[in-house]
Amino acid sequence: MSPWLARAEAPVRRVLRPALWLLVIVPAIVLVAQLLLDQLGAEPIEALEHASGEWALRLLAASLAVTPLMRLTGWGWMVAQRRFLGLAAFFWAMGHLSVYLVLDQFFDWPAIAEDILKRLYITVGMLAFLLLVPLALTSTKSSIRKLGGKRWNQLHRLVYVSAVAGCVHFLWAVKKDLTAPLLYAGVFALLFVLRVVWRGSPRRA
């Protein structure tokens, strides 16, 4: 570990978790305030759906970025932040789904089922969410012990499938400007490439 990384480790470790909590909570507070103040434009429900979905993708990308950061810095303690960000991504994805089920469809289950079957982007979005469920349920240290490290790692590779499905869902849901979904796809592609390149390579001390 380089000297500047050694000096930075302690202060980063102190402030990182509070900063991540703010990253997760503040956008939710802002969105709720904008909704209550009627500041989400002509289609507030659609705006909520888009914003919550994007935050789920951002946090999922952030969780996947932790491993490269650990490899670069040697800060093994960041694995806890990876789990935190993964759970945060799941809860934002759950918020995204809740906006659709409650505010958009008003629990109209026949209409929801028809949407899932007929609109492919919703089908793929549901798949992305469902793949995150077992990952969220097994995010604890006790789950790692029960499953064993190898089986746990195999299960949690589903995060990559979920990320691809989430990007496809976003790409197909957007009608005009594809800049944002393509940007997210590029970020995830880079993270996937880093995983492949570093697989089997010696870890940095």
KOLLO-603135 format. One record per atom (N, C-alpha, C, O, CB): x negated, y negated, z negated. Coordinates in steps of 0.05 Angstrom, whole numbers, plus 5000, padded with zeros to 4 digits. Atoms other than C-alpha are relative to their C-alpha. Glycine has a CB too. Example, Ala and Ser with C-alpha at 12.3 -4.5 7.8 and 13.67 -1.06 7.14 Angstrom:
<atoms>
498250245000;475450904844;498249765000;496149764987;502049994975;501650245001;472750214857;501549784986;500549564982;499149915029;
</atoms>
This chain:
<atoms>
498350245000;500050005000;498249755000;496349734985;501950004975;501750244998;497249325019;500449834975;502449854961;500849845025;499850175024;495848814964;502449824999;503749794978;497549834997;497750185001;501348344985;502650154996;504550044983;500249845026;497649835006;506448904985;500150074970;502250074958;500050255017;500149945029;504149094915;500949774983;502349804964;497250094992;499250245015;505048374892;503049955003;504349864985;498449765008;497250064994;511848314925;502050204988;504350144984;500549985030;498249785008;514748974899;501749934976;504149974977;498450254995;498550055025;516648764829;502249785003;504549834996;498149914978;497950204997;520348114847;502250095019;504550035015;498849745010;497949904981;523848444906;501850204986;504250204990;498650145025;498449805015;526049014861;502049874981;504149984977;498150194985;498250135019;529048524811;502449875014;504649885004;498449784985;497950164987;533048124861;501650155021;503850065029;498949755012;498849884977;534848624914;502950104995;504750045011;498450245009;497349905005;540848964882;502149784996;504249795008;500050194975;498150225002;544248314860;500549875027;502849795033;499049794981;499750114974;543048044930;501850175017;503550075033;497349965014;498349824984;546248664961;502949994990;504850005007;498950294998;497350035010;552348594915;501349755012;503649765020;500049994969;499050244988;553147884940;500650045030;502649945040;498049774996;499649944971;552448125012;502650155005;503950115025;497650155011;497649844997;558048615001;502649854992;504649875005;499850264984;497650115012;562848204959;500849725012;503149675017;499649974970;499450274991;562247484985;501649995026;503549845027;497449855003;498450014975;564747625056;502950084995;504749975008;498850195020;497249925006;570947975026;501549764988;503849714994;500050244982;498850235013;572347364982;500649795021;502849665021;498249894978;499750204979;571446905042;502450075018;504049905025;497549965017;497849914983;576147315085;502749974987;504749884999;499650295009;497550035015;581547335032;500849714998;503149645001;499850134972;499550295002;580946585021;500949895027;502849735028;497549854991;499250094974;581446465096;502850095007;504349955019;498050095022;497349904995;587646905100;502049844985;504149764996;500150304992;498150155017;591046545042;500349715009;502449595007;499150014971;499950284991;589245865071;500749975029;500649755041;497349874995;499249994972;591546065141;497849895018;498349725035;502649845003;502350094984;584645965171;498950215018;496650195027;497949894981;501049784983;584046605211;501149985029;500950185044;500850264988;499250034972;587046325275;502850105005;504450154987;498250145018;497349934992;593246505314;500750304995;503050374992;500449945029;499649715005;592247265302;498450084975;496350204978;499150175025;501549955024;590147325229;499550304995;497350374985;501449884976;500449715005;591148085225;497850105018;496150265009;502750155005;502149924981;586948195287;497349904991;495350044993;500749905029;502550115009;581647735259;498950154976;496550204974;500449704992;500849835023;581548135194;499050275008;496950364998;502450034980;500849744990;581048785232;497249985011;495450155005;501950105021;502650034987;575148535273;497849944979;495750064980;500149775020;502150075020;571448225214;499350234982;497050284976;501049764983;500549775018;572248825168;498550225015;496750355003;502650114988;501449804985;570149295223;497149935005;495350115004;501450055027;502850094995;563948885239;498350024975;496050104976;500049725011;501549975025;561948865166;499450294994;497250354983;501549874977;500649725004;562549615162;497650095017;495950235008;502550185008;502249934982;557849685222;497449874990;495350004990;500649905028;502450135010;552949175193;498850144976;496450194975;500649714992;500949875025;552549525126;499050295007;497150394994;502150014979;500949744992;551950205160;497249985013;495550155007;502050135020;502650044988;546149945202;497949934978;495750034979;500149775021;501850075022;543049645139;499250254984;496950274976;501349794981;500749765015;543450315104;498050185015;496350305003;502650174994;501949854984;539950655162;497349875003;495350005007;501250055028;502550154998;534650115163;498350044975;495949974976;500549715005;501549985025;532550275092;497750215003;495550164993;501950094977;502149804997;528750905112;497549905015;495349945006;501150245015;502450124988;524250545162;498649804981;496149794981;500849855026;501350195019;523050005109;498450154979;496350064971;502249834987;501549845020;521050545059;497450115012;495450114999;501750234989;502449904986;516250835110;497949785003;495549845001;500850125027;501950224996;513150155123;498849894974;496549814973;501449785015;500950125025;512649925051;499050204979;497450134962;502349854988;500749815021;511950565011;501749974975;501150094954;497149984993;498250045024;517550334964;502150214999;504450185009;501349715002;498149785001;520850994950;502549944984;504650074988;498750244988;497750075016;525550674899;502449895017;504649885007;499249804979;497950114983;529450374957;502150205009;504150135021;498849865024;498049804993;533051034968;502649954986;504850014997;498950284993;497650075014;538050804916;501649785015;504049785015;499449914971;498750224985;539450184958;501350115025;503350025035;498049785007;498849874976;540650635018;502750124993;504650095009;498150225011;497449895008;546151004981;502049784994;504349805002;499750184975;498250225005;549050344957;501149885025;503549835027;498549784984;499150114975;549350065027;501850195016;503750105029;497649925017;498349814987;552250705054;502950004988;504850015003;498950284997;497450015013;557850675002;501449735007;503949735011;499850034970;498950264993;558849935017;501250015029;503449905034;497949784998;499049974973;559650105091;502650155001;504450095015;497950135018;497649845001;564750635074;502449844989;504649855000;499650244982;497850155011;568950165032;500949775019;503349715020;499249884973;499150194980;568849625086;501550145022;503450035033;497549855011;498549844980;570950165136;502850074990;504750075005;498450255008;497449945012;576550355088;501749755000;504149775005;499650114972;498550254998;578549625086;500949945028;503249855032;498349764990;499350034972;578449595161;502450185007;504350095020;497650085019;497849824995;582950205164;502649914986;504849934997;499350294991;497750095015;587549925110;501449775013;503949755013;499149924972;498850224985;588649285149;501750105022;504050015027;497849805010;498549884978;590849705208;502550144990;504750105001;498350195016;497749845009;595350165168;502249834986;504549874990;499050214980;498250155017;598449655121;501149745014;503549715017;498749924974;499250254989;598448975155;500950015030;502649865038;497849804997;499449984971;598649175228;502350195005;504250125020;497550105015;498049804994;602949805227;502150034978;504150174982;498750275004;498049995022;606649725160;500750294993;503150354988;502649855007;499649725006;605750475146;502150145018;503550325009;500950034971;498349874981;609650655208;498650255011;497250235032;500849805024;501649764994;606851365211;500550115028;498550185041;500550214980;499649914972;610151575277;498549825020;497249925038;502950015007;501450184982;607350945311;497050034997;495550015017;500849714994;502949965004;600551065279;499050255014;497050255027;499450014969;500749754987;600451785303;499949965030;498150075044;501950224992;500050054971;602351555373;497649845009;496449895030;502649855007;502450174994;596851025371;497550185001;495850155020;499749784979;502449835001;591651545351;499850185024;497650235035;500050164974;500049814978;593752025406;499749865027;498649975046;502550165000;499950134974;594651515462;497849795005;497049755028;502749865004;502150204997;589350985448;497450114992;496850164968;500749744984;502549855005;582551295454;498249854981;496849974965;498650055026;501850145018;578950735418;500850034971;499150034953;499949705008;499049955027;583350845357;499350294991;498550344968;503149964998;500849725006;582051605361;497150014992;496450134972;500550185025;502950005006;574551475362;499549864973;497849944958;498449875023;500350145025;575150975305;500850174976;499450174956;501749755000;499249825022;578951475262;497850214995;497250284972;502650145007;502249805003;573451985276;497749884985;496550014968;499150105028;502250135014;568151485255;500549984970;498750034954;499549725012;499350025028;571751375189;500050274986;498950304965;502749864997;499849745013;573152105175;497350124995;496950274976;501750195017;502749895004;565852285184;498649874977;496849994965;498449955026;501250145024;564051775130;501150114974;499750084953;500549705002;498749925025;568752085079;498350214985;497750164961;502750125006;501649815016;564552705061;497349884992;496249974972;499550255017;502550135008;558352265060;500349834975;498649844957;498949835023;499550165024;561451795010;500550184976;499650124953;502549825004;499449825023;563952374967;497550154990;497550244967;502050215009;502449865008;556952684965;497649814997;495349905001;499450235020;502250205002;552952054954;498549994973;496649844970;501149725006;501150015027;551252194881;497650204998;497350385014;502150074979;502349825004;544952524854;501050284993;499750485000;498349894977;498949735007;549253094826;500850155025;500450405026;502449974981;499349874975;551753244896;497550115014;497650325026;501549815018;502549914988;544653294921;499050254986;498150444999;497849784998;500849765015;543053794865;501850245007;500850465010;500149944970;498149784995;549354204879;499650115028;499650365032;502949914996;500249914973;548454234954;497250095007;496850265025;500849775019;502749954993;540954274954;499149805021;500649715037;499750295011;500950224983;536553784990;500350055030;501149875045;497149964995;499849944971;536554145058;502949975010;503449845030;499050285005;497250014991;544154235062;501049714998;502649625015;501850184983;499150275003;545253525036;499049835024;500549675035;499049884974;501150154977;540653235090;501450075026;502049905042;497050065002;498549924975;544153645144;502749875001;503649785022;500250315001;497350125001;550953395121;499849705007;501449595022;501350044973;500150294997;548652675119;498949905027;498849665032;498349894978;500650074973;546252695190;502549925016;502449805037;498650235015;497550094988;553552585206;500249705002;501849595017;502450114984;499950294999;552251855193;499249905028;500249695036;498149884979;500850084973;548951815262;502450035020;502849875037;497650165009;497649964982;555152105296;502149794994;503449685012;501250294995;498050215008;559551625256;499249735011;500949585021;500249984970;501050264990;555151035277;500649985030;501449775040;497049974995;499450004971;555751235351;503049965005;503849805022;499050265013;497150024997;563251325344;500949724994;502749615007;501450204983;499250275008;563850645309;499349805022;500949625028;498649924975;500850184978;560050295365;501850045024;502549845037;497150055008;498249954978;564250635418;502849884995;504049765012;500250305006;497550115008;570550445380;500149705004;502049595015;500650074970;500250294997;568349715378;499849925030;501249735038;497549904985;500350074971;566249715452;502650035015;503349865031;497950195012;497449964986;572949995475;502249824990;504149775004;500850294998;497950175012;576949555428;499849715011;501849575012;499850004970;500450274990;573848915456;500949985029;500250145046;497049914997;498950024974;577448665517;498349845019;498349895043;502849874999;501550174982;572748135545;497049994994;495450125008;501149714998;502850055006;566147935512;498850254987;499650324964;499649764983;501249765011;561948565502;497449954986;496050144978;499650205022;502650065012;555948205472;499750124972;497750254967;499749694998;500349905028;557348385399;499850314999;498050414986;502449914983;500349715002;558749135409;497450105012;496350305002;502450135013;502549914988;552749205455;497649944982;495750094981;499649875027;502250075019;548348855403;499950204978;497750304971;500549724988;500049805021;550549335349;499050275011;497450414998;502950044989;500949754987;549449925397;496949995002;495650204998;501350045027;502950024997;542349665410;498650034973;496550164972;499349745012;501249985027;540849605335;500050294991;497950394982;501549834980;499949725008;543150315322;498250175017;496950365007;502950115002;501849854982;539350575383;497149974990;495650174990;500349905029;502750045010;532950265355;499550164975;497450284972;499649704995;500349845025;534150585287;499850305006;498350444992;502449944981;500249724993;535351255320;497350075011;496150285005;502350075020;502649954988;528951195360;497850014979;496050184980;499349785021;502050005021;524951025298;500150274984;498050374977;500549774980;499749755014;527751645264;498650235016;497250405004;503050074995;501249794983;525652085323;496949985000;495550174998;501149995028;502950054998;518751765328;498650094974;496450204975;499449715006;501349955025;517251835254;500650284989;499550364968;500949804980;499449735010;520152535246;497550185001;496250205021;502350145017;502449835001;514652995223;497449864996;495449984991;499950175024;502550155004;509552435217;499549974970;501449974955;500149735014;500650035029;505952355150;501149754989;501049545001;497050014995;498950235014;509251885101;497849824991;495649904983;501950084977;501950205010;505851245082;499850014970;501850024956;500749725010;500449995029;502851255012;500649744988;500449704964;497150094993;
</atoms>
